[in-house]
Amino acid sequence: MSAEGGWRREEIGYCSNVHPGEGLDEVLGIIERGVGAVRAARGLTRMRAGLWLSHAAVEALAETGARSRFRARLDGQGIRLHTLNAFPYGDFHAESVKEAAFLPDWSDERRLRYTLAAAETLAECLPLDADEGTISTVPLGLRAAWSGEKENAALGHLLTLAQALDEILERTGRAVRVCLEPEPGGALERTDQAIAFFDRWLLPAADALRVPRDVVRRHLGICYDVCHQAVMFEDAARSLARLLDAGVPVGKIQISSALEAPDAGAVRALADYAEPRYLHQVRVPGRERLYGAPDLPLALADARLPDDRPWRAHFHVPVNAERFEHGLKSTQGEVLKVLDFLAAHRTFRPHLEVETYTWQVLPEHRRPRDERALAQGIVSEIEWVEAEMRKRNLLAIETARTDTVAVE
C-alpha cells in the first residue's frame, strides 16, 4: 500500500483520561482546553481523539439535548470522535484509584448499562466517513476476584451487549465495537488468555444462547495496550499476529510504554514511581514463569522477588522517552514492533491512540507545570509516533480535504 493509503496525521490521537474530569461539564471543558489545545498545537484543523467518559458523564449525556450540546462542542473544537475509553467507571483522578479502576466488572449489570450508554453516545457522534467506533473496557475484571460464577454472568452481559450493538447498527447505520483490554492482574492478562476466552468461552456461549457468531465478531474485540503486554514480557508483533491468526478482532491499539528496571540499581530507583493513585503491577521473568506483585510498593517490599533480572512495572511513561534516571528505561521497543507490524500488514487498520495517563503522577521533576506544558508533552509524544510512522511509510501524503460530522 502506498503512503497515500496510510494514516493521516489527524487520525493519530490520544486518550483524554490524562485530564481530570468526571462530570459532563468537566468533559466539555477538557474538549476545549485539553484536546482542542493539543489539536491546535499540532497545527491541525481536525483531529481524532479518544475520550474517557465516566458513568456520570454518560448518564448526563442521556438527558434531552445533552448529546447535541456535546456534538456541538466536539465540532467547534475540530474533534472527530472515533473511540471512547469506558474502562474507568468512576473518578479516574481520585486520590486513590488502584483496583477500583476494574469495578464494576463485567459480572455486574452496571458495567453493561454503562457501556451500552457509552455506545449510544459514540454512535451519535461518529463522523459520517467512519467505518466503526470503538470502546475499550475492562478485561472482564480482576483475576484475584474472578470465579466461574462471575464468568458466566460476564458472558451473558457481553452477549447481550453484542446484540444491543447490532440493534444500534440496524437503527443508525453506525457500527460500534467494544474491546476488552487485557491488563496485568486482570481476568484476561495475556494474549493467549484473550484468544482462549473468545474461542473456548464467548463463541460457544453465543451458540448456546443462539446469538449469531458474526454478531459477536462484528461488535466485540480486543484493545491491545502495548504497555500492558510489555509488562507481561510479550513480544508485541507475535501477540498481534496470534490475535489476527485466531480471528480475534483488534479494534484499537493504545500506544504506550511501560517502565523497566534492568538491574538491581534500577530496581531501587523504581521507588520514585511508587505513587498512591494508580495500580502499578510488576512482573519479573523466572525460568518457567513470571513472578510479580499486584502493585509497585508491594513489589519493592517483597524480598522474594529477584533483583538480578529485569523488572517491568505498569507505569505508563511518555512514549517518546527511552531512558530515565538511575538506569531505568522504557519498553519503547515494543511500540516500534507494533509500528513494524502495521507496516507489514497494511490492511490491518485499528484505531491508534497514545495513552499516557500518568503525566501528573510522574516524579515531580518530570511532571508538567501546567495545562500548557501538559499539552506540549502530549504533542511531543504524538510527533514522535508520527516520525516513526513516517519512517515506515505509514503516514498518508497530506491533501486538502473537508470532513463531515453527523448531526441531527
N, C-alpha and C positions, 0 to 999 in steps of 0.2 A: 504494500500500500504506500502511496506517495505521501509526502508531507502534507499535501492538500487534504488528505483524509484523516489527519491526526487530530489530536485535541486542540481546540482553540484556547488561548490564554484565559479567556473568561470562564472556561469550563473547569479550571483548576481553582478550587475554592478552599475554604477551611471551615471547621466546626465552631459554632458560636458558644459552645459550652465553656470556653475560656472566659467569657464575660458573665459576671454575676447578674442574675435576673430571673426570678421565678414567676412573677406575675405578668399579665399581658402588657400593662403599661411599661413595665421594665423591658420587655421584649421589644416593644415598639421603639424604645429609646436605644436599645442595642443595635437595631437595624440601621438607625441613623448615625449614632455616634461611634459604633463599633464597626459593623460590617460595611456600612456605607463609607466610612473613613478609610478602610482598607482598600475598597474598590477605587476610591478617588486617588489614593496614594499610588496605586498601580497604574494610573493613567487610563482606566477603563471606563466606558460608559455603561456597560453591563457586566455583571459578574455572578456566577453561581455561588451559592453559599449553602452550607448545611446548618440549619437552625436547630438548637436544642429547645424543645418546648416541654415544659413541665406539665404535670397533671393539672395544676391550677391554671396555667395558660391555655391548655387545650379546652378545659371546661369553659373558660371565659370566651373562647373563640366560637363556642357553640351558641352563644347568645345572638339574638337578632341583630344583624348589621355588623357584628364584630369581624367577620371574615372579610367583608367588603372593605372595612377600615384597614384591616391587616394587609390585604392585597394592594390597597392604595399606597400604604407606606412602603411596601416592597417595590412597587413600580416607581414611586417617587425617588427612591434611592438607587434605582437601577439594579435591583437584586432579583435574580432568577432562582426561584426555589425549586430544586430538583430532589432534595434529600432532607430528611429530618433525623435528629437524634432523639429517640424515645427510650433511651436506656435509663437515665436517672428519672425517677417518678417525682421526687420531691426536690428540695433545695440542694443543688449540687455545690453550693458555695457556703454551706453551713459551717460552723466552727469545726465539727467533726462529721464526716460523711461515712468513711470506711465501708463496712459491709452493707450499710443501709442503701448503698447505690444499687444493690441487686434486688431490693424489695419495693413493692410486692413482686414475687416471682411468677412464673407462668402457670403455677398451680392455682393462683389466686385470680378470681374473676375480675378484680380491679385492673390487673395488667391487661386483660383482654379489652375491657371497656376503654381504657386509656389509649391503647394502641389503635383501636378502631376509630376513635375520635380523632386521633392524630392523622390517620389515613384519610378521613373525610376532609380535613383541612388541606392536606397535601394535594388531594385530587382537585380541589377547587383552585389551588394556586399554581399548579403545574403550567409552564409555558406550553403553548399550543404545539410547538415542534418537539416536545419531549416524548421520547419513546416510553419511558416509565419513570415513576418516582420511587425512591427507596427510603426505608425507615430502618434504622439499626435498633436492636433491642437486646435485652439481657440473654446470656447463654443458658436459658431455662431458669437457672437460679444458682444458689451457692452449693457447691459439691458437698460440703460438710453437712448440710441440712437436707440434702436431696434423698428421695426414697422412691420406691416403686409406686406408692400411692400418689405422691406428688407428680411423678412422671405420667401416670395415667391421666390425671387431671390436666396436666400441661398439654398432652396430646389432643385431648378433646377441645381445649381452648384454641390451640393452634389451627386445628381443622375447621372449627367454627369461624376463626379469623379468615382462613383461606376462602371459605365460601362467601363470607361477607365482602371480602375484597373483590371477588368475582362479580358480585352483585353491583358493587360500585363501578366496575368496569363496564358492565352492561348498561347501567343507568347514565353514566357520564362519559364513557369512552376513554377514561383515564385509568391507566394501569398503575397499580401500586404494589411493590414487593416489600415485605417485611423480612429483615435479615438478622438472624441470630448471630451474635458477635462473641465467638469464643474468647475466653479470658482465663488466665491462671487462677485457679481456685473456683472456677465456675463448674457447673454440671457438665458443660462442654468446654474443655480447655485445650484439647489437642485436635489437630486436623482429622486424625483417624477417628476420634470420637464423633466429630461433626458428620463425617461420612456415614459412620455406623448408625447414627441417630436417624438420618434420612432413610437409609436403605433398610435397616432392620426394625425400626420402630414407627417412624412417621408414615411412610408409604404403606406398610401393612395395616396400620391403624386406619388409614384412609380407605383401603379396600374393605375393611370390616364395617366401616360406617358409610360405605357407598359414596365416598367423596372421590370424584374422578382424579386420577393421578396427575393429569395435565393441569388441573386447577391448583393442586399443591405446588407443582413445579413452576407454574406461572406466577404465583403470588408469595412464595416463601423461598428463602435462600440464606446465604451466609454473608456477613460483613467481615472481611479479612482485615484485622487490625495488625499492622506489621510489628508494632511494639509488643503486643501480647504474644504473638507466636515466636518472636525473637527471645522473649523471656523463657519460653518453653524449649529453647535451643533447636527450633525447627529451621530448616532451610526454606526460605520463602518461595523460591522458584519450584522446588519439589512439592511443597504443600499446595500451591496453586495448581500445579499440573495434576496432582492427585484429585483435587476437587473437581476440576474440569473433566478428567477422565471418568470420574464416578458419576458425572451428570448432575452434580450438586451446583445450582446456580450461585455465582458470586456477584451480588448486585452492587457491592460497594467495597472499596478499599480505603481504609484510613491510613494515610501516610504518616508514620510516627516512628520514633526511635526510643529504645529503652536505654537504661544506664548499665554499663558493665564495669565491674572491678576485676581486672585480670590477675591480680596478685594480692598478697596479704596487706601490703601498704595501701593499696587502693581500697581494699575491703574496709579498712579503718576509716578511710575518707568518706565512705557512704554515710557515716553518722551525720554529716552536714545535710543529708537529704531525708533524714528520718523525721518527717514533719507530721503533725497531728490530724490533718484534714482528710487526706485520701489514703486508700489502701495501696500499699506498695509491696506486692507479693515478690518473693525472692526464690530463685531456683539455682541450684548448683549441680553440675553433672557428676554422677558417680560412674562406676564401671558398667553397671547394668541398668540404672535408672536415675532419674533426677531426684535430688534431695531439695528441701527448701523449708520455707516458713510462710505463714499467711500474711505477714507484714514485716517491713524492714526493721523496726525496733526489736521485734521478737527474734529475727534472724541474727542481728548483731549481738544479742544476749545469749544465743544458743551456742555453747562451746562444742557441740557435736558436729556442727557444720564445718567442713574443712575449708581453710582459707588459702590452701595451696592450689586451688582450682578456681576458674573464673566464676564470679557471681554475676547474675543478671537480676536487676530489680525493675519492677513495673513502675517506673517513674518516667513519664513522657518528657523527654528533653527536646529542645529545638532541633528540628531535623537537619538544619544546615550546620550544626556543630558536631564535630567528630571527636574532639578530645577536650577534656576538662582538667581541673587541677588535681594534683597528687596521683597521677596515673589513671584516673578514671577516664573512660571513653564511652562512646555511644555505639549502638548497633546500626549505625547509618548504612553499613554494607548491605544489610537486609533490604533496606529501601532501594538501593541500587539494583539488587537482584530482582525486585519487583518490576522496576522500570525495564530491565533487560528482558524479563518475561513478557511484558507488554509489547516490547519491540519485536519479539519473536512470534507473538500471537496477535496479529493485527486486527483480527475480527473480535477479539475479546475486549469489550468496552464497558467496564464497570464505572460507576461514579467514583471520582477521586476527590478526597478532601484531606488536607493537612489537619491533624488533630493533636495539638499540644495544649491541653487544658491547664497545665501546671505552671504556667508562667509566673503566677502570683505566689507560688509556694516554693519556687527555686531558692537556693541560698541567697541571702539578702543582697549580696554584691552583684548577683545576676538578675535580680528582679527589675522589671521596667518601672521607672519612676512615676509614670502617669499614663493616661489613656493614649496619648500621642506616642509615647515610647513603646507601649504595647503594640499599637498598630504597626509601627515600624519594624518591630521584631517579627510580627506575623508576615509582613510584606517580605522581609528578608528570607524567611523560610520558603515562601511561595516562589520567590525569584530563584532560589537555589534549585527547587524542584523543576522549574521551567528550564533552567540552564542544563540540568541533567537530561531532561526530556528532549531538549533541542539536540544534544549530542547524539541521541538515539533516533533522530528523525521522527519523534513522536508528536511534535507540535505542528499544527497546520500553518500554512502561509496566511498571514493576515490579509483579509479583504474587507472592504466596506460592506456592511450588512445591516438589515433592520430586523429587530426582534419584536415578536408579538406575544403578549401575555394574555391568557384567557381572562376575560372579565364578563360579568353578568350585565 
